[in-house]
Amino acid sequence: MTYLTLFWSFFQIGLFSVGGSYAAMPFIQHQVVELHPWLTLEEFAHVVAIAEMTPGPIAINAATFVGIRIGGIPGALTATAGCVLPSCILVLALAWAYYRFRGLALVQGVLAGLRPAVTAMIASAGVTLVGLALCVSQPGTGDIGPLRLASLCLFAAGLALLRLRKASPLAVLAGAGAAGAILYAVL
């Protein structure tokens, strides 16, 4: 039953995640933290961090990590298949439909209407992750507590290096990881 639940949960995520992996984060959080308490909110933040660092789409990486946590290798395969299958079906159907009807004004209007909704979903995921990264989470409640000054400084430094200095994201990631290891070992 667990494998079927894993498959169905990630099938829904794959089916309704319009806009890519970042837009899927609220759906994944709802499924694995709120609906099925497979992970705590803090563990979910760790899964997102790992999924972002590993190659491949974030939603598929998250499905694989959650699947391993819940059901080992078979769980990882089940959750990943559930996440990928809707996309395969939808892409084939949409490619056919778009090729056939791409000149219609209705199709262009639907695509233009989806852009703001996708942007809002990505922003929602970003706000949640920033709150988890910068604030102390309250164990067991999912509530966000006081601001972590060290995290805020690392965030500001990383953002400044990326936006103002156009630094390599890999260098910023490595530097933030090293600084975090030192800061949190001392604090």
N, CA and C atoms as an extended XYZ file, in Angstrom:
561
Properties=species:S:1:pos:R:3:atomname:S:1:resname:S:1:resid:I:1 pbc="F F F"
N         0.824       -1.196        0.000 N   MET     1
C         0.000        0.000        0.000 CA  MET     1
C         0.864        1.254        0.000 C   MET     1
N         1.997        1.226        0.668 N   THR     2
C         2.883        2.383        0.708 CA  THR     2
C         3.382        2.728       -0.679 C   THR     2
N         3.721        1.729       -1.479 N   TYR     3
C         4.214        1.983       -2.826 CA  TYR     3
C         3.136        2.608       -3.701 C   TYR     3
N         1.921        2.144       -3.548 N   LEU     4
C         0.819        2.718       -4.314 CA  LEU     4
C         0.576        4.167       -3.897 C   LEU     4
N         0.650        4.436       -2.608 N   THR     5
C         0.488        5.803       -2.112 CA  THR     5
C         1.616        6.694       -2.609 C   THR     5
N         2.856        6.191       -2.568 N   LEU     6
C         3.991        6.949       -3.104 CA  LEU     6
C         3.781        7.255       -4.585 C   LEU     6
N         3.422        6.230       -5.355 N   PHE     7
C         3.211        6.419       -6.790 CA  PHE     7
C         2.121        7.454       -7.040 C   PHE     7
N         0.985        7.323       -6.354 N   TRP     8
C        -0.135        8.217       -6.583 CA  TRP     8
C         0.197        9.651       -6.158 C   TRP     8
N         0.899        9.809       -5.044 N   SER     9
C         1.272       11.156       -4.584 CA  SER     9
C         2.163       11.845       -5.608 C   SER     9
N         3.188       11.147       -6.082 N   PHE    10
C         4.100       11.776       -7.031 CA  PHE    10
C         3.520       11.827       -8.442 C   PHE    10
N         2.564       10.953       -8.755 N   PHE    11
C         1.843       11.067      -10.023 CA  PHE    11
C         1.064       12.381      -10.048 C   PHE    11
N         0.394       12.705       -8.925 N   GLN    12
C        -0.347       13.968       -8.825 CA  GLN    12
C         0.594       15.161       -8.938 C   GLN    12
N         1.755       15.059       -8.292 N   ILE    13
C         2.737       16.143       -8.372 CA  ILE    13
C         3.185       16.327       -9.813 C   ILE    13
N         3.500       15.231      -10.483 N   GLY    14
C         3.921       15.315      -11.870 CA  GLY    14
C         2.827       15.826      -12.786 C   GLY    14
N         1.590       15.494      -12.480 N   LEU    15
C         0.465       15.883      -13.318 CA  LEU    15
C         0.112       17.361      -13.180 C   LEU    15
N         0.179       17.885      -11.967 N   PHE    16
C        -0.285       19.251      -11.729 CA  PHE    16
C         0.831       20.264      -11.532 C   PHE    16
N         2.063       19.910      -11.792 N   SER    17
C         3.195       20.821      -11.621 CA  SER    17
C         3.457       21.587      -12.921 C   SER    17
N         2.568       22.491      -13.234 N   VAL    18
C         2.733       23.312      -14.424 CA  VAL    18
C         3.793       24.359      -14.118 C   VAL    18
N         4.820       24.444      -14.935 N   GLY    19
C         5.832       25.478      -14.753 CA  GLY    19
C         7.178       24.957      -14.307 C   GLY    19
N         7.328       23.679      -14.143 N   GLY    20
C         8.644       23.147      -13.816 CA  GLY    20
C         8.803       22.804      -12.356 C   GLY    20
N        10.023       22.442      -12.030 N   SER    21
C        10.313       21.886      -10.710 CA  SER    21
C        10.114       22.860       -9.565 C   SER    21
N        10.501       24.123       -9.733 N   TYR    22
C        10.320       25.069       -8.632 CA  TYR    22
C         8.845       25.290       -8.340 C   TYR    22
N         8.031       25.286       -9.388 N   ALA    23
C         6.599       25.432       -9.192 CA  ALA    23
C         6.009       24.211       -8.496 C   ALA    23
N         6.684       23.073       -8.556 N   ALA    24
C         6.199       21.848       -7.927 CA  ALA    24
C         6.443       21.827       -6.422 C   ALA    24
N         7.315       22.674       -5.918 N   MET    25
C         7.673       22.621       -4.502 CA  MET    25
C         6.475       22.726       -3.561 C   MET    25
N         5.512       23.639       -3.790 N   PRO    26
C         4.357       23.661       -2.878 CA  PRO    26
C         3.562       22.347       -2.915 C   PRO    26
N         3.432       21.735       -4.095 N   PHE    27
C         2.731       20.452       -4.213 CA  PHE    27
C         3.482       19.355       -3.467 C   PHE    27
N         4.790       19.307       -3.646 N   ILE    28
C         5.590       18.282       -2.980 CA  ILE    28
C         5.502       18.456       -1.471 C   ILE    28
N         5.624       19.702       -1.009 N   GLN    29
C         5.533       19.976        0.423 CA  GLN    29
C         4.175       19.531        0.961 C   GLN    29
N         3.111       19.833        0.237 N   HIS    30
C         1.771       19.433        0.684 CA  HIS    30
C         1.668       17.915        0.802 C   HIS    30
N         2.186       17.195       -0.188 N   GLN    31
C         2.070       15.735       -0.200 CA  GLN    31
C         2.927       15.077        0.882 C   GLN    31
N         4.205       15.484        0.991 N   VAL    32
C         5.132       14.736        1.848 CA  VAL    32
C         5.233       15.263        3.272 C   VAL    32
N         4.757       16.491        3.515 N   VAL    33
C         4.820       17.039        4.876 CA  VAL    33
C         3.434       17.096        5.503 C   VAL    33
N         2.456       17.600        4.749 N   GLU    34
C         1.142       17.859        5.327 CA  GLU    34
C         0.177       16.675        5.160 C   GLU    34
N        -0.004       16.200        3.930 N   LEU    35
C        -0.975       15.138        3.668 CA  LEU    35
C        -0.505       13.786        4.201 C   LEU    35
N         0.711       13.399        3.851 N   HIS    36
C         1.336       12.172        4.354 CA  HIS    36
C         2.561       12.616        5.151 C   HIS    36
N         2.541       12.551        6.440 N   PRO    37
C         3.675       13.075        7.229 CA  PRO    37
C         4.923       12.200        7.113 C   PRO    37
N         5.428       12.085        5.878 N   TRP    38
C         6.632       11.305        5.635 CA  TRP    38
C         7.872       12.071        6.080 C   TRP    38
N         7.839       13.403        5.987 N   LEU    39
C         8.968       14.251        6.371 CA  LEU    39
C         8.473       15.401        7.230 C   LEU    39
N         9.356       15.915        8.084 N   THR    40
C         9.065       17.164        8.771 CA  THR    40
C         9.383       18.308        7.811 C   THR    40
N         8.980       19.513        8.173 N   LEU    41
C         9.246       20.676        7.317 CA  LEU    41
C        10.747       20.911        7.178 C   LEU    41
N        11.486       20.683        8.252 N   GLU    42
C        12.943       20.850        8.188 CA  GLU    42
C        13.590       19.782        7.310 C   GLU    42
N        13.130       18.545        7.416 N   GLU    43
C        13.645       17.477        6.548 CA  GLU    43
C        13.308       17.768        5.089 C   GLU    43
N        12.125       18.332        4.840 N   PHE    44
C        11.740       18.719        3.482 CA  PHE    44
C        12.690       19.778        2.934 C   PHE    44
N        13.061       20.734        3.766 N   ALA    45
C        14.018       21.765        3.334 CA  ALA    45
C        15.360       21.130        2.982 C   ALA    45
N        15.775       20.122        3.734 N   HIS    46
C        17.029       19.419        3.423 CA  HIS    46
C        16.915       18.660        2.106 C   HIS    46
N        15.774       18.019        1.874 N   VAL    47
C        15.568       17.306        0.614 CA  VAL    47
C        15.619       18.277       -0.552 C   VAL    47
N        15.012       19.447       -0.402 N   VAL    48
C        15.036       20.458       -1.468 CA  VAL    48
C        16.471       20.911       -1.728 C   VAL    48
N        17.231       21.137       -0.673 N   ALA    49
C        18.630       21.559       -0.846 CA  ALA    49
C        19.438       20.489       -1.579 C   ALA    49
N        19.264       19.247       -1.195 N   ILE    50
C        19.987       18.158       -1.864 CA  ILE    50
C        19.517       18.009       -3.303 C   ILE    50
N        18.203       18.111       -3.523 N   ALA    51
C        17.651       17.966       -4.876 CA  ALA    51
C        18.147       19.073       -5.796 C   ALA    51
N        18.361       20.270       -5.251 N   GLU    52
C        18.877       21.374       -6.058 CA  GLU    52
C        20.348       21.171       -6.413 C   GLU    52
N        21.094       20.532       -5.542 N   MET    53
C        22.536       20.369       -5.774 CA  MET    53
C        22.847       19.201       -6.700 C   MET    53
N        21.953       18.235       -6.791 N   THR    54
C        22.233       17.067       -7.627 CA  THR    54
C        21.730       17.323       -9.045 C   THR    54
N        22.371       16.707      -10.037 N   PRO    55
C        21.950       16.923      -11.421 CA  PRO    55
C        20.545       16.390      -11.682 C   PRO    55
N        19.822       17.068      -12.537 N   GLY    56
C        18.490       16.627      -12.921 CA  GLY    56
C        17.409       17.529      -12.364 C   GLY    56
N        16.184       17.296      -12.800 N   PRO    57
C        15.048       18.095      -12.324 CA  PRO    57
C        14.826       17.932      -10.828 C   PRO    57
N        14.504       19.015      -10.173 N   ILE    58
C        14.352       19.026       -8.719 CA  ILE    58
C        13.205       18.120       -8.276 C   ILE    58
N        12.083       18.150       -8.983 N   ALA    59
C        10.937       17.330       -8.580 CA  ALA    59
C        11.272       15.840       -8.654 C   ALA    59
N        11.994       15.448       -9.689 N   ILE    60
C        12.355       14.031       -9.827 CA  ILE    60
C        13.366       13.638       -8.759 C   ILE    60
N        14.341       14.513       -8.499 N   ASN    61
C        15.305       14.233       -7.436 CA  ASN    61
C        14.611       14.130       -6.081 C   ASN    61
N        13.668       15.041       -5.829 N   ALA    62
C        12.935       14.998       -4.561 CA  ALA    62
C        12.117       13.708       -4.464 C   ALA    62
N        11.495       13.301       -5.565 N   ALA    63
C        10.731       12.050       -5.561 CA  ALA    63
C        11.641       10.869       -5.229 C   ALA    63
N        12.816       10.869       -5.812 N   THR    64
C        13.762        9.782       -5.570 CA  THR    64
C        14.193        9.760       -4.105 C   THR    64
N        14.523       10.923       -3.540 N   PHE    65
C        14.964       10.979       -2.145 CA  PHE    65
C        13.849       10.592       -1.179 C   PHE    65
N        12.639       11.091       -1.430 N   VAL    66
C        11.517       10.740       -0.549 CA  VAL    66
C        11.204        9.246       -0.678 C   VAL    66
N        11.237        8.731       -1.909 N   GLY    67
C        10.981        7.315       -2.129 CA  GLY    67
C        11.969        6.426       -1.404 C   GLY    67
N        13.249        6.793       -1.440 N   ILE    68
C        14.264        6.020       -0.708 CA  ILE    68
C        13.980        6.064        0.785 C   ILE    68
N        13.611        7.218        1.276 N   ARG    69
C        13.341        7.380        2.707 CA  ARG    69
C        12.163        6.525        3.147 C   ARG    69
N        11.141        6.436        2.289 N   ILE    70
C         9.922        5.730        2.668 CA  ILE    70
C         9.994        4.239        2.362 C   ILE    70
N        10.552        3.859        1.194 N   GLY    71
C        10.501        2.461        0.798 CA  GLY    71
C        11.764        1.912        0.197 C   GLY    71
N        12.910        2.530        0.474 N   GLY    72
C        14.171        2.033       -0.065 CA  GLY    72
C        14.236        2.203       -1.581 C   GLY    72
N        15.023        1.341       -2.235 N   ILE    73
C        15.194        1.416       -3.688 CA  ILE    73
C        13.857        1.224       -4.423 C   ILE    73
N        13.031        0.224       -4.045 N   PRO    74
C        11.731        0.111       -4.728 CA  PRO    74
C        10.868        1.372       -4.553 C   PRO    74
N        10.938        1.992       -3.398 N   GLY    75
C        10.200        3.228       -3.162 CA  GLY    75
C        10.697        4.362       -4.037 C   GLY    75
N        12.026        4.441       -4.198 N   ALA    76
C        12.600        5.476       -5.063 CA  ALA    76
C        12.156        5.288       -6.502 C   ALA    76
N        12.188        4.049       -6.975 N   LEU    77
C        11.759        3.763       -8.346 CA  LEU    77
C        10.277        4.063       -8.533 C   LEU    77
N         9.466        3.716       -7.550 N   THR    78
C         8.026        3.935       -7.619 CA  THR    78
C         7.697        5.423       -7.632 C   THR    78
N         8.281        6.190       -6.708 N   ALA    79
C         8.006        7.625       -6.632 CA  ALA    79
C         8.505        8.345       -7.885 C   ALA    79
N         9.685        7.975       -8.366 N   THR    80
C        10.233        8.604       -9.563 CA  THR    80
C         9.377        8.292      -10.781 C   THR    80
N         8.946        7.050      -10.923 N   ALA    81
C         8.064        6.684      -12.043 CA  ALA    81
C         6.752        7.452      -11.964 C   ALA    81
N         6.209        7.592      -10.779 N   GLY    82
C         4.972        8.354      -10.607 CA  GLY    82
C         5.134        9.811      -10.994 C   GLY    82
N         6.291       10.374      -10.722 N   CYS    83
C         6.559       11.775      -11.048 CA  CYS    83
C         6.773       11.981      -12.544 C   CYS    83
N         7.385       11.022      -13.209 N   VAL    84
C         7.756       11.166      -14.625 CA  VAL    84
C         6.620       10.806      -15.575 C   VAL    84
N         5.825        9.808      -15.230 N   LEU    85
C         4.816        9.292      -16.153 CA  LEU    85
C         3.829       10.350      -16.657 C   LEU    85
N         3.256       11.192      -15.801 N   PRO    86
C         2.322       12.194      -16.323 CA  PRO    86
C         2.985       13.153      -17.321 C   PRO    86
N         4.229       13.503      -17.063 N   SER    87
C         4.930       14.410      -17.963 CA  SER    87
C         5.114       13.789      -19.333 C   SER    87
N         5.474       12.527      -19.355 N   CYS    88
C         5.641       11.842      -20.643 CA  CYS    88
C         4.338       11.839      -21.426 C   CYS    88
N         3.248       11.509      -20.762 N   ILE    89
C         1.946       11.460      -21.424 CA  ILE    89
C         1.523       12.857      -21.874 C   ILE    89
N         1.645       13.843      -20.976 N   LEU    90
C         1.216       15.209      -21.299 CA  LEU    90
C         2.058       15.838      -22.405 C   LEU    90
N         3.363       15.625      -22.368 N   VAL    91
C         4.221       16.218      -23.394 CA  VAL    91
C         3.889       15.660      -24.765 C   VAL    91
N         3.659       14.368      -24.852 N   LEU    92
C         3.282       13.782      -26.140 CA  LEU    92
C         1.953       14.349      -26.640 C   LEU    92
N         0.970       14.435      -25.751 N   ALA    93
C        -0.339       14.968      -26.145 CA  ALA    93
C        -0.259       16.457      -26.496 C   ALA    93
N         0.447       17.235      -25.687 N   LEU    94
C         0.554       18.676      -25.949 CA  LEU    94
C         1.379       18.981      -27.192 C   LEU    94
N         2.408       18.209      -27.433 N   ALA    95
C         3.204       18.426      -28.645 CA  ALA    95
C         2.346       18.203      -29.887 C   ALA    95
N         1.555       17.163      -29.858 N   TRP    96
C         0.661       16.906      -30.983 CA  TRP    96
C        -0.347       18.049      -31.142 C   TRP    96
N        -0.992       18.453      -30.011 N   ALA    97
C        -2.011       19.509      -30.067 CA  ALA    97
C        -1.404       20.855      -30.475 C   ALA    97
N        -0.252       21.176      -29.933 N   TYR    98
C         0.378       22.460      -30.271 CA  TYR    98
C         0.775       22.494      -31.744 C   TYR    98
N         1.321       21.424      -32.223 N   TYR    99
C         1.710       21.365      -33.631 CA  TYR    99
C         0.492       21.548      -34.530 C   TYR    99
N        -0.619       20.959      -34.108 N   ARG   100
C        -1.834       21.022      -34.927 CA  ARG   100
C        -2.564       22.349      -34.810 C   ARG   100
N        -2.580       22.982      -33.601 N   PHE   101
C        -3.406       24.165      -33.368 CA  PHE   101
C        -2.616       25.415      -32.977 C   PHE   101
N        -1.329       25.465      -33.222 N   ARG   102
C        -0.492       26.562      -32.737 CA  ARG   102
C        -0.881       27.939      -33.277 C   ARG   102
N        -1.543       28.018      -34.382 N   GLY   103
C        -1.908       29.312      -34.963 CA  GLY   103
C        -3.154       29.941      -34.369 C   GLY   103
N        -3.911       29.223      -33.569 N   LEU   104
C        -5.161       29.744      -33.013 CA  LEU   104
C        -4.899       30.765      -31.909 C   LEU   104
N        -5.697       31.827      -31.916 N   ALA   105
C        -5.581       32.867      -30.891 CA  ALA   105
C        -5.907       32.316      -29.507 C   ALA   105
N        -6.806       31.364      -29.427 N   LEU   106
C        -7.172       30.767      -28.144 CA  LEU   106
C        -5.970       30.098      -27.488 C   LEU   106
N        -5.196       29.388      -28.258 N   VAL   107
C        -4.008       28.716      -27.731 CA  VAL   107
C        -3.008       29.739      -27.215 C   VAL   107
N        -2.792       30.806      -27.969 N   GLN   108
C        -1.869       31.858      -27.531 CA  GLN   108
C        -2.374       32.537      -26.262 C   GLN   108
N        -3.691       32.707      -26.139 N   GLY   109
C        -4.271       33.313      -24.936 CA  GLY   109
C        -4.104       32.432      -23.711 C   GLY   109
N        -4.291       31.124      -23.871 N   VAL   110
C        -4.117       30.192      -22.752 CA  VAL   110
C        -2.676       30.235      -22.260 C   VAL   110
N        -1.725       30.215      -23.186 N   LEU   111
C        -0.312       30.258      -22.797 CA  LEU   111
C         0.031       31.563      -22.085 C   LEU   111
N        -0.503       32.682      -22.568 N   ALA   112
C        -0.258       33.974      -21.914 CA  ALA   112
C        -0.891       34.012      -20.526 C   ALA   112
N        -2.046       33.363      -20.350 N   GLY   113
C        -2.714       33.348      -19.053 CA  GLY   113
C        -2.019       32.476      -18.024 C   GLY   113
N        -1.308       31.452      -18.474 N   LEU   114
C        -0.606       30.564      -17.541 CA  LEU   114
C         0.644       31.208      -16.938 C   LEU   114
N         1.263       32.133      -17.651 N   ARG   115
C         2.526       32.721      -17.171 CA  ARG   115
C         2.422       33.342      -15.776 C   ARG   115
N         1.428       34.211      -15.488 N   PRO   116
C         1.358       34.795      -14.134 CA  PRO   116
C         1.117       33.749      -13.040 C   PRO   116
N         0.317       32.726      -13.328 N   ALA   117
C         0.053       31.692      -12.318 CA  ALA   117
C         1.319       30.909      -12.002 C   ALA   117
N         2.095       30.598      -13.026 N   VAL   118
C         3.355       29.876      -12.819 CA  VAL   118
C         4.322       30.734      -12.014 C   VAL   118
N         4.380       32.024      -12.332 N   THR   119
C         5.253       32.935      -11.588 CA  THR   119
C         4.859       32.986      -10.111 C   THR   119
N         3.569       33.020       -9.826 N   ALA   120
C         3.096       33.040       -8.438 CA  ALA   120
C         3.467       31.750       -7.702 C   ALA   120
N         3.373       30.613       -8.374 N   MET   121
C         3.728       29.342       -7.739 CA  MET   121
C         5.221       29.284       -7.425 C   MET   121
N         6.048       29.777       -8.326 N   ILE   122
C         7.490       29.798       -8.085 CA  ILE   122
C         7.807       30.738       -6.927 C   ILE   122
N         7.158       31.904       -6.904 N   ALA   123
C         7.383       32.867       -5.812 CA  ALA   123
C         6.966       32.271       -4.470 C   ALA   123
N         5.863       31.536       -4.442 N   SER   124
C         5.407       30.903       -3.200 CA  SER   124
C         6.450       29.924       -2.665 C   SER   124
N         6.991       29.101       -3.551 N   ALA   125
C         8.029       28.156       -3.135 CA  ALA   125
C         9.259       28.898       -2.637 C   ALA   125
N         9.636       29.966       -3.319 N   GLY   126
C        10.811       30.742       -2.912 CA  GLY   126
C        10.648       31.368       -1.543 C   GLY   126
N         9.477       31.937       -1.281 N   VAL   127
C         9.230       32.571        0.017 CA  VAL   127
C         9.305       31.535        1.137 C   VAL   127
N         8.735       30.360        0.913 N   THR   128
C         8.783       29.297        1.921 CA  THR   128
C        10.222       28.875        2.197 C   THR   128
N        11.006       28.679        1.145 N   LEU   129
C        12.389       28.240        1.320 CA  LEU   129
C        13.248       29.310        1.985 C   LEU   129
N        13.030       30.576        1.641 N   VAL   130
C        13.786       31.659        2.290 CA  VAL   130
C        13.461       31.697        3.776 C   VAL   130
N        12.186       31.540        4.118 N   GLY   131
C        11.800       31.527        5.530 CA  GLY   131
C        12.447       30.377        6.285 C   GLY   131
N        12.481       29.204        5.668 N   LEU   132
C        13.113       28.046        6.310 CA  LEU   132
C        14.621       28.210        6.434 C   LEU   132
N        15.231       28.858        5.447 N   ALA   133
C        16.682       29.020        5.455 CA  ALA   133
C        17.134       30.088        6.437 C   ALA   133
N        16.350       31.134        6.599 N   LEU   134
C        16.795       32.269        7.411 CA  LEU   134
C        16.281       32.252        8.843 C   LEU   134
N        15.303       31.442        9.131 N   CYS   135
C        14.705       31.453       10.457 CA  CYS   135
C        14.830       30.086       11.113 C   CYS   135
N        14.775       30.085       12.423 N   VAL   136
C        14.787       28.851       13.196 CA  VAL   136
C        13.394       28.242       13.094 C   VAL   136
N        13.301       26.993       12.653 N   SER   137
C        11.982       26.355       12.577 CA  SER   137
C        11.655       25.732       13.919 C   SER   137
N        10.387       25.793       14.274 N   GLN   138
C         9.935       25.231       15.536 CA  GLN   138
C         9.698       23.737       15.344 C   GLN   138
N        10.441       22.874       16.039 N   PRO   139
C        10.318       21.424       15.836 CA  PRO   139
C         8.887       20.926       16.009 C   PRO   139
N         8.447       20.117       15.044 N   GLY   140
C         7.142       19.492       15.127 CA  GLY   140
C         5.969       20.360       14.725 C   GLY   140
N         6.143       21.673       14.631 N   THR   141
C         5.015       22.554       14.310 CA  THR   141
C         5.073       23.054       12.880 C   THR   141
N         6.270       23.174       12.310 N   GLY   142
C         6.410       23.748       10.982 CA  GLY   142
C         6.382       25.269       11.016 C   GLY   142
N         6.199       25.846       12.219 N   ASP   143
C         6.185       27.299       12.342 CA  ASP   143
C         7.601       27.843       12.280 C   ASP   143
N         7.695       29.067       11.807 N   ILE   144
C         8.998       29.712       11.686 CA  ILE   144
C         9.209       30.601       12.905 C   ILE   144
N        10.394       30.490       13.504 N   GLY   145
C        10.722       31.253       14.699 CA  GLY   145
C        11.614       32.440       14.399 C   GLY   145
N        12.510       32.763       15.322 N   PRO   146
C        13.353       33.951       15.170 CA  PRO   146
C        14.358       33.823       14.019 C   PRO   146
N        14.779       34.970       13.533 N   LEU   147
C        15.725       35.065       12.424 CA  LEU   147
C        17.118       34.621       12.869 C   LEU   147
N        17.800       33.879       12.022 N   ARG   148
C        19.186       33.484       12.260 CA  ARG   148
C        20.076       34.522       11.601 C   ARG   148
N        20.841       35.247       12.382 N   LEU   149
C        21.696       36.307       11.849 CA  LEU   149
C        22.780       35.749       10.934 C   LEU   149
N        23.377       34.623       11.292 N   ALA   150
C        24.416       34.026       10.451 CA  ALA   150
C        23.847       33.625        9.094 C   ALA   150
N        22.647       33.045        9.082 N   SER   151
C        22.014       32.669        7.814 CA  SER   151
C        21.699       33.890        6.970 C   SER   151
N        21.220       34.949        7.612 N   LEU   152
C        20.915       36.184        6.886 CA  LEU   152
C        22.182       36.763        6.253 C   LEU   152
N        23.296       36.752        6.987 N   CYS   153
C        24.570       37.266        6.453 CA  CYS   153
C        25.048       36.421        5.274 C   CYS   153
N        24.963       35.087        5.392 N   LEU   154
C        25.351       34.212        4.281 CA  LEU   154
C        24.460       34.435        3.065 C   LEU   154
N        23.161       34.599        3.289 N   PHE   155
C        22.217       34.850        2.206 CA  PHE   155
C        22.545       36.161        1.503 C   PHE   155
N        22.747       37.218        2.281 N   ALA   156
C        23.048       38.540        1.701 CA  ALA   156
C        24.372       38.513        0.933 C   ALA   156
N        25.376       37.873        1.505 N   ALA   157
C        26.677       37.787        0.829 CA  ALA   157
C        26.567       36.993       -0.466 C   ALA   157
N        25.873       35.863       -0.414 N   GLY   158
C        25.700       35.053       -1.620 CA  GLY   158
C        24.921       35.790       -2.696 C   GLY   158
N        23.855       36.476       -2.300 N   LEU   159
C        23.050       37.234       -3.250 CA  LEU   159
C        23.863       38.366       -3.863 C   LEU   159
N        24.647       39.077       -3.047 N   ALA   160
C        25.483       40.169       -3.560 CA  ALA   160
C        26.538       39.639       -4.526 C   ALA   160
N        27.157       38.530       -4.181 N   LEU   161
C        28.171       37.961       -5.079 CA  LEU   161
C        27.558       37.525       -6.413 C   LEU   161
N        26.392       36.937       -6.348 N   LEU   162
C        25.744       36.468       -7.575 CA  LEU   162
C        25.233       37.615       -8.442 C   LEU   162
N        24.583       38.596       -7.828 N   ARG   163
C        23.943       39.658       -8.599 CA  ARG   163
C        24.895       40.804       -8.947 C   ARG   163
N        25.729       41.217       -8.013 N   LEU   164
C        26.579       42.390       -8.246 CA  LEU   164
C        27.922       42.025       -8.871 C   LEU   164
N        28.510       40.952       -8.407 N   ARG   165
C        29.832       40.541       -8.895 CA  ARG   165
C        29.770       39.517      -10.016 C   ARG   165
N        28.568       39.000      -10.270 N   LYS   166
C        28.378       37.955      -11.295 CA  LYS   166
C        29.303       36.761      -11.050 C   LYS   166
N        29.431       36.392       -9.776 N   ALA   167
C        30.294       35.276       -9.388 CA  ALA   167
C        29.684       33.954       -9.864 C   ALA   167
N        30.527       32.969       -9.987 N   SER   168
C        30.085       31.642      -10.384 CA  SER   168
C        29.179       31.060       -9.300 C   SER   168
N        27.994       30.556       -9.670 N   PRO   169
C        27.116       29.949       -8.667 CA  PRO   169
C        27.781       28.782       -7.927 C   PRO   169
N        28.632       28.036       -8.626 N   LEU   170
C        29.327       26.932       -7.958 CA  LEU   170
C        30.284       27.447       -6.893 C   LEU   170
N        30.984       28.535       -7.193 N   ALA   171
C        31.901       29.114       -6.212 CA  ALA   171
C        31.130       29.653       -5.010 C   ALA   171
N        30.000       30.305       -5.260 N   VAL   172
C        29.186       30.834       -4.165 CA  VAL   172
C        28.632       29.691       -3.319 C   VAL   172
N        28.177       28.634       -3.969 N   LEU   173
C        27.656       27.470       -3.252 CA  LEU   173
C        28.735       26.828       -2.379 C   LEU   173
N        29.920       26.648       -2.946 N   ALA   174
C        31.022       26.054       -2.187 CA  ALA   174
C        31.436       26.960       -1.026 C   ALA   174
N        31.517       28.254       -1.295 N   GLY   175
C        31.886       29.203       -0.238 CA  GLY   175
C        30.859       29.261        0.873 C   GLY   175
N        29.582       29.259        0.510 N   ALA   176
C        28.512       29.299        1.514 CA  ALA   176
C        28.524       28.011        2.354 C   ALA   176
N        28.775       26.879        1.694 N   GLY   177
C        28.832       25.617        2.435 CA  GLY   177
C        29.987       25.611        3.434 C   GLY   177
N        31.138       26.077        2.988 N   ALA   178
C        32.313       26.138        3.884 CA  ALA   178
C        32.073       27.125        5.018 C   ALA   178
N        31.540       28.308        4.690 N   ALA   179
C        31.276       29.299        5.727 CA  ALA   179
C        30.234       28.806        6.699 C   ALA   179
N        29.181       28.145        6.185 N   GLY   180
C        28.152       27.593        7.050 CA  GLY   180
C        28.684       26.524        7.989 C   GLY   180
N        29.575       25.661        7.456 N   ALA   181
C        30.164       24.618        8.296 CA  ALA   181
C        30.972       25.247        9.435 C   ALA   181
N        31.710       26.288        9.125 N   ILE   182
C        32.519       26.957       10.154 CA  ILE   182
C        31.625       27.699       11.144 C   ILE   182
N        30.677       28.516       10.621 N   LEU   183
C        29.819       29.321       11.491 CA  LEU   183
C        28.979       28.454       12.422 C   LEU   183
N        28.350       27.424       11.868 N   TYR   184
C        27.460       26.617       12.688 CA  TYR   184
C        28.215       25.650       13.591 C   TYR   184
N        29.482       25.386       13.305 N   ALA   185
C        30.297       24.601       14.230 CA  ALA   185
C        30.663       25.450       15.446 C   ALA   185
N        30.876       26.749       15.212 N   VAL   186
C        31.256       27.675       16.277 CA  VAL   186
C        30.036       28.106       17.081 C   VAL   186
N        28.918       28.352       16.379 N   LEU   187
C        27.710       28.872       17.070 CA  LEU   187
C        27.006       27.774       17.733 C   LEU   187
